[in-house]
Amino acid sequence: MRVRGRLTGAGLGIAAVAMVGLSATAASAQPADSIGTKAEAANVPVHVTTDAYIRSVPAITGAVWGNVQFGEDWGALCYTEGGNASLGGRTSNIWVQLDQTGPSNGYVTELALQNGHAGMGHC
């Protein structure tokens, strides 16, 4: 004897309620990527036009944590004032905080970026 799986009557009603419940849960769920801090929400793309160091603080006296290189694209969180930096005959005290992987985000002089700190909020 062959038994077919078939929903009728009450079984069909239970299945329909279960499906509605699942779709409501899926609609209200958010991926982990969309839940972040204010700084993550303000991430601004920046394009590097000149090699420069990534510093631990917004000053040339900060420890070097890495570097940005010509042609790279990064995400930036915000800008702040700091120590003066010179690059290509220009000087600025504006530093951009980069969105880096790891426990902390470093700073790069705005002089190394195509549009400086345009479009960013203050840290």
WOCOR-V203590 format. One record per run of one state. SS is the DSSP state (alpha for helix, beta for strand, coil for the rest). FROM is the first residue (numbers start at 1). LEN is the number of residues. If there is no record, write none. Layout:
ss: [SS,SS]
from: [FROM,FROM]
len: [LEN,LEN]
//
This chain:
ss: [coil,alpha,coil,alpha,coil,alpha,coil,beta,coil,beta,coil,beta,coil,beta,coil,beta,coil,beta,alpha,beta,coil,beta,coil]
from: [1,10,29,32,35,38,42,44,49,52,56,64,69,73,88,90,99,107,110,113,114,122,123]
len: [9,19,3,3,3,4,2,5,3,4,8,5,4,15,2,9,8,3,3,1,8,1,1]
//
